[in-house]
Amino acid sequence: MQSVNTILNHIEDPKALETYYRHDEQGFRTAFTEAFEMYPDALILKVWNERLSDSEPVRLKLLDRSFILMAVLGILSALTMRLMVYLIDDFTIAPINVLFAILPFMSLYLMFTQAMAKRLRLIIIGFLITLMIYFNFLPNDSSDVILLTYLHLPILLWLMWGMSHAGDRYKEVNSRISFLKFNGGFLVLYILFALAGMALAGITMMLFSLLGMDISELYFENIVVMGIAGLALVASYAVQRYGRLAQSIAPLLAKVFSPLVLITLLIYLISMLVLGKNPFMDRDFLISFNVILVLVLAITIYLITERNPSQSSQFMDILNFSLIVCALIINGVALIAMAFRLTSFGITPNRLTSLVLNILIMIHMIRIGVASLRFLQKKGSMLSVQTAVTTWFPVYGIWALIVIVVFPLIF
């Protein structure tokens, strides 16, 4: 299947682009959406964007290859999820296996709709299979070390999903930014589809209740459980094929919620000082600090991802930099508190993991903050900010791999 690489490889050849468009309009639109995200300043892509925006939208083709692939993988994902839940209820496997019923199938869908070398596909598939086998050889208990491996597994699966999306261009900053935008669109559409599914579930159970039948348990154990997995493939397909809707909603959400997040953070920090909360001795309060820190990092990355480099948005840039400063203050307090607890109460897997993760996040936020400040001072570009965001992701992956593989051996 032709992909975004076809457009990028012929960006200087208008005739080739026109031929591609006439030969496969649906495929061209799909590839163009991502290509334009990666290179919004390319003149020929700007022209094509205006042309496609003014033309009639294409219809859903049920015999389209990507639709068939989505349908097959969606069904397999749903059935796998139902099997996993059954085995979990029977205490045969650990609950973490539900992730293997969703993210690997999402990765498979993307890697077979992108230009990707066969060797890279085999590496990703082999890595996913190895992870699944490894986690099912770990003890099925709730010890601290096992829980830590469970918490770090999503990071590796997410990175594999990102490599599947980027294809052969996984090392490029623009490809990584495109994947982050894909994440935003995916979340928007998945939530919308989920809300529609909840409404359908309510109507269905109400109708059967009128017949004197209570199908709630049967419905949730089967339809809802399988729908959670299958819907992820539907949302992936929808974002890839018809991502303009999600792309128009995501920047609006960023503009609405980012000021609210900043205000909430400032109120939280002031309240902490007024109430005299002490993260040095209060473990639960320290955990809340870490959760807030991760959320602020995610929101910061989201704002930078949705930032259009070709548009001037001084207010949003200042707002984003303010969020980074607040996050660094929270991070600094959390780091000091964790170092204190580590030296006072000894080394445990949880304390060591939290300390290293906070150090990694602080370095990441400093890199982003410095790049953002240079951009505000007109000494740097938005590309340098986006580079600071994306180049640190492999570091999180390496740390997650250390926690998953090394920690069970040490602790």
N, C-alpha and C positions, 0 to 999 in steps of 0.2 A: 504494500500500500504506500502511495506517495505521501510524503509528510512535509513538515515545515522546511526541511533541508532542500527540497525541490525549489521552493521559492527563494530561499537564501542563496542557493547556488546559481540562480539565474536572475539575481536582483538587478544586474546590468543588462539584461536581455529582455526587453518588453515583449518581443514576439514570442519568446518561449513561455512567458507568463500568460500571455493571451491564449496560447495553445493549450496550456495546462488548464486554464479556466474553462475553455470550451469543451475540453475532453472530460473533465470531472469537476463540475461546479461545486458539488457538495464537498469533495475532498479539498478543493482549493480554498473554500471558505473556512474550513476547519484549520488548515495549515496557515492561512493568512492571519487568522486571529492571533495565533501565537507568534508568528513572525513579526507582526506589527507591534506586539508587546515588547519584543526583544529589541527592535530597531525603530522606535517611533519617529525618529528624525529623518529617516530615509525618504527622500522626495517621492520616489516612485511608489512606495508603500502608502504615503499620504494620499496620493492620487487614487490608488486602488481602494483605500479606506472610504473615500468619498463616494466612489462608484458603487461599492458594495452596500454602503449605508442607504443609498437612495434606491437601490433595486429591490425587487420583491424577495422576501425570504424564501429559502428553499423548503420543500416539504419533507417530512420524515419518510425515508425510504426503508421499508421493512426488510428488503433484500440487500441493503447495504452491508458490506463486509464488517464494518465496525459495529453496526447494530446487532448483527448475528453473533459476533464475538462477545459483545456485552451481554446478550441474552443467555448464551451458553454459560459464560463464566458467572453470571448472576445467579442462574439456577444451581450451578455447582456450589457456589458460595453459600447459598441459602440452605441447601441440603447438608453441606458440611457443618454449618452452624447448628442445625438441628441435631446432627449426630454428636457434635461436641457437647452441647447442652445435656443431652441424654447421658453421655459418659461422665460428665461432671457431676450430675445429680446422683449417679451411681458410685461416685468417689473413685472412678477408675483413672481419671486424668485430672490435672490441676486446672482451675478456672482460667488461667492465663491463656489456655489453648483457644479461647474464643477469638483472640487476635489473629491466629493462624487461619481462621475461617473467613477473614475479611481482607486484611492488608496484602497478603500474597496474591490473592485473586485480582485486587486492584492494580498491583504491580504487573501482573501478567497481561492485563488488558492494555496498559500503557506501553509496555515494551513491545507488544506486537502491533501497535498503531504508530510507532515512531521508527525512524531510521536508526537501527542499532546493529552493531556487528554481532554475529552469531556467538563469538567468544564471550562478549560482554553479557549477552542474554544467559548463556550457560553459567557464568560466574554468579550472576544474581540469583538464578534459580537454585544453583547448588548451595549458595549461602543461606537462602531461605529454608531449604530442606534440612541443612545442617543445624540451623537454629531450632527448628521444630523437634528434631531428634534429640538434640542436647537438652532442651527444656523438659522433655518427657523422661529423661534419665535422672533429673534432679529429684531430690526428695519432695514428695507432695505434702509439705507441711507449711506452717506459718512462722517459721523462724525469721529473725531479722535479715540474715544473709539472703535467704530465698526470696523474701519480699523485696529486697533491694534489686535482685536480678529481674524480678517481675516489673518493677518500676522503670528499669532501664531498657527493657526489651522494646517498647514502643519507639524509642529513639532510633534504634537500628532498623526497625521495620519502616519507619518514616523515611530514613535516608535511602533505603532500597527503593521505596516508592518514588523518591525524588530522582534517583538515577534512572529509573524506568521511564520517567516523564521526560528527562533531558535527552535520553538516547546517547548518541555519539558525542553530543555537545555538553556532556555533564560537567566538564571542567570550566566552561565559560560562565562568566558572571551573569550575563543576560539570560542564559538558560536557567540558572538558579533562581533569578528574580521571577522569571516566567512561572516556575514551579510554585513559588510562594503566592503569586497571584492566583494560580490554579487552586491552591489550598483555600484561599479566601472565597473564590467562586464556588468551590465544592461545598464548603460549610454553609454558605447561603442557600444553595439549592437543596442540600440534604435536609436542612432544617425545614424549608418550605414543603418538601415532599413528605417529611415526617409528620408535619402538622396536618397535611391532607390525609395521611394514613391514619392518624389519630381520630380525625373526624369520621373517616370511613368505618373505623373500628367501633366508634360510639354508635353510629347509625345501625351497623350490622347487629350489635348486641341488643339494641333497643328493639329492632324488628323481631328478632327471635324471642325476646322476652315477652312480646305480645302473643306469641304462640305458646307461652308457658315453658319455654326452654331456656336454661342458663348455660350458655356456651362460652362464658368468659374464660374459664380455665383452659378449655380446649383451644380457644382462639389465640390466647396469649402464648401458650406452650408451642404452638405450631406456626400460625400465620405471622404473629408479631415477631417471634424469634427469628424466623427465616427472612421476614421482611427487613429487619435491621441490617442483615448482611447483604441481601439482594439489592436493597436500595442504594448501597454504596456504589455498586457498579452502575446503576441507573444514573446517579448523580455525576459520576465520572464521565459517562458518555454525554450527558447533557451539557456539562461544562466544556468538554472538548469540542462538541458539535455546535452548541448554541450558547456559547459563553458570554455573548454580548449583554444578555439580561443580567447575569451575575456581576459582570464587570461594571455595569452602570449602578448597581446597588451598593457594591463594596466601598467605593470612594465616599458615597453618601454616609454610610455607616461610620466610616473613619472620621469624617468631619463632625458628626453628631456626638459620638461617644468619647472621642479623645479629650475634649474639654471636661466632660463629666468625670473621666478617669483621673485627670490631673487634679480637679477640685476635691475628689474623694480622697486621693492620696495626701493632699495637703491637710485636709481635715483629720485624717487618720494619724498623721505624724504629730499634729498639734494635740490631739486627744491623748496620744501616748505620753507626751510630756506632761500634760495637765494631770492625768490620772496616775502618773508615776509608775507605769508598767515597766517591768524589768525583764528583758529577754535573756539576761545572764543566768537567772535562776528559774524562770518560768519556761519550761520546755514547750508547752503547747503554744505559748505566745511566740516563741522562736520559730516554731513550725509555721505559724501563720505568716511570719515575716518572709520565710522562704517561698511560700505559696504566692504571696503578693509580688515578690521579686520576679518569679517566673512569669506571672501574668503580665507584669509591666514590660518585661523583655519581649513577650509575644506581641503585645499591643504596639510597642515601638517598632518592631520589625514589620508589623502589618501596615503601620502608617508610612514607613519608608517605602515599602513595596508598592503601595497604592499611589505614591507620589508621582505625578506626571512630570518628567524632567523638562518637558517643553513648555510648561506653564509656570508662571510666577505665583508662589504661595508663601509669602513671608510669614504670615500669621501661623500657618500650620507648621512651618519649619521651626519657628520659635517655640511653639507649643510642644513639638516633638523633643526639642532640646531640653525643655523644662522637665518633661517626663524622664528623660535620661538622667538629669541631675537628681531628681527625687529618687530614682531607682538606685543611683550610686550611694546616696545617703543611707537608704534602707540596707543596701548591700554592705556598706562599711560597718554599720551597727551590728548586723547579723554576723559578719566575719569576726569581729572582736568578741562577740558573745560566744561563738562556736570555739574560737581559740581558747577562751577562758574555760569553757566546759571541758575541752579536750585535755588541757593541762591540769585541771582540778579534779576531774572524775575519771580520767584514763581514756584509753583508746577503745572505741567500739566501732563496728562496721558503719552504723548510722552516723555517728559523729564524724568519722573520717570521710565518708561519702559526702555529707553535707558541706564540710569544710572545703574539699577539693572542688565540688560543683560550684560553690559560691565564688571561689577564686577564679574559676573559668568564666563564670558569668560576669564578674567584675572586669576582667581583662577584655571580654567581648564588649561590654557597655562602654568602657573607656575608649576602645578603638572606634566604636560608633560615635561616641560623644566628640572625640577629637575631629573626626571627619565631618560631623555635622556642624561643629563650630567653625571650621575652615570654610565650609560651604556658606554659612551665614555671613562670614566676613569676606565673601567673594574671592577666597583664596583657593578654593577647591570646587569640584564638580559633584553633582548628584551621583555620578557613576562611582566616585571614590567612596561615598557613603554606602552605596549598595554593595560595593566590594568589601567594605569593612563588615557588613552584615553577613554576607554569604561565605566568606573564606574561613570563618570560624566553625562552621557546621561540622566538618570532618573531625575537629578536635573533640566535640561532644560525642561523636561516634566512637572515637578511640577510647574515650573514658568509659562510655557505656560498655564497650567490649571488655575492658579491664574489670569492671564491676561484675559482669556476667560470667567471665571465665576465671579470673584470678581470685576474686573474693571468696567463692565457695571452697577453693583449695587452701586459702590462708586461714579463714575464720571457721 
